[in-house]
Amino acid sequence: MTTFTPADERQHLTLLGLAGFASMASMRICDPMLVVLGQEFQVSTGEASGVVSVFAVVYGLMQLFYGPLGERFGKLRVVSLAVTACALFSAITALSVNLPMLLVMRGFMGAAAAGIIPLSMAWVGDQVPYERRQETLAKLMSATVIGMMSGLWFGGFAADTLGWRSAFVLLAVMFALAAALLWRGRQKSPVAASTQAPTLIASFRLTGQLLAMSRVRWVLTVTAAEGALVFGAMAFMPTHLHQQFGLSVVAAGSVMMLYGVGGLLYSQMARRWLAWLGERGLVRTGAGLVASGLLVLAWGSGVWLGMLACLMTGLGFYMLHNTLQVQATQMAPAARGSAVTLFACSLFFGQSTGVLLMAQSVDMGWLSLAFTAAALGVSVLGWVVYRLVGRH
């Protein structure tokens, strides 16, 4: 493992944060567009949600490859290549002339973006001691949360005013900037892959060995459930705010930014939250906030309740999710790159499943019931994770 000075560590964290910002913006930018995309391509909102689910499916599938690639060629090198590919695919996505082309290009974007945040987390796991890791991951999370907020807002704004294609043009510019800075940063402080790095075949074999470990399996299982319940619901929050709360597309995206504000409230005070509540307390509080937020969103009325619901859900999710992130970085320290990318694979396969299930409910007008079911599921999930974290 390459040894970094504190200055090198800060520089690389900043660059990885910029890349994570753009990656998360690209992931969430279509959420507030679903109604507009459905109208433009003359399909239902549920059918238009394929632009969200295809991104998640491919994102998750590619983790099976990025883990071994990161172990073999170096995590920062692979991240730099992935960001460069994102810039190219984002530009092409803006040229989509029909829904099938848009779906294909969103798949390519998911394939490229998959190599950014999970390998960045794995790099933090390699470089940062465990006692500083939750705080450091929370700082990296701040950049991704702001990216999510920006994607949600600009996706709605672009769809309402400039046209949805302009959102992907801006994404292409952001990715290009992040790629240029990453390559420049790597040239100033080159990081070579370890001479002991395993071959790709050995890395894929290692994935099977990881799945044989009980601790890895439980982390991946609860993470998949988290992705299905929370991310599946999140994809349709702007649609619900538009249809049930009477907000415009851009206003719905703006209210959804409070989900990210909740994440920032957690990430900026991660050390204090941990000191006040402990890991298990974070899990219990986080699950309670998410469940409450989803119930308020499902059955509340009025913009203020919608805003409160988004804030509660965001704060609670990041309390729960950051705890699982830390568990992921430590569940197999000898193969952290593969382990963390498996974690991301599980999360986004769960998300794609949740989006597909939610898509059925939105077309049948059952979205409030689906949010209620997700709230109950998160409550059960919180209880399970609370017990499992206590064992380790």
JODARA-V86087 format. One line per field, one symbol per residue. ss: DSSP state (2 for helix, 1 for strand, 0 for the rest). phi: phi as a letter, one per 30 degrees, with the letter a starting at -180 (. if undefined). burial: b if it has 24 or more other ideal C-beta (glycine too) atoms within 12 Angstrom, else e. A space follows every 50 residues. Layout:
ss: ???
phi: ???
burial: ???
This chain:
ss: 00000222222222222222222222220022222222222000222202 22222222222222222222222022222222222222222220000022 22222222222220002222222222200222222222222222222222 22222222222200222222222222222222222222000000000002 22222222222002222222222222222222220022222222000022 22222222222222222002222222222222222222222222222220 00222222222222222222222222222200222222222222222222 222222222222200022222222222222222222222220
phi: .dccdeddddddddddddddeddddddcddedceddddddchbdddddde ddddedddedddddcdeeddddcjddddddddddddddddddedcecade ddddddddddddddccddddddddddcceedcdddddddddedddddddd ddddedddddbdjdddddddedddddddddddddddddbdbddddcdddd ddddddedddddddddddddddddddddddddddecdddddddccidddd ddddddddedddddedddbeddedddciddddddddddddddddddddcd bjdddddddddddddddddddddddddddcdaedbdddddddededdddd dddddddddddddcicddddddddddddddeedddedddddc
burial: eeeeeeeebeebbebbbbbbbbbbbbbbbbbbbbbbbbeebebebbbbbb bbbbbbbbbbbbbbbbbbbbbbbbbbbbbbbbbbbbbbbbbbbbebeebe ebbbbbbbbbbbbbbbbbbbbbbbbbbbeeeebbbbbbbbbbbbbbbbbb bbbbbbbbbbeeebbebbbbbbebbbbbbebbbebbeeeebeeeeebbee eebbebbeebbeeebbebbbbbbbbbbbbbbbbbbbbbbbbbbbbebebb bbbbbbbbbbbbbbbbbebbeebbeebebbebbbbbbbbbbbbbbbbbeb eeeebbbbbbbbbbbbbbbbbbbbbbbbbbbbbebbbbbbbbbbbbbbbb bbbbbbbbbbbbbeeebbebbbbbbebbbebbebbbebbeee
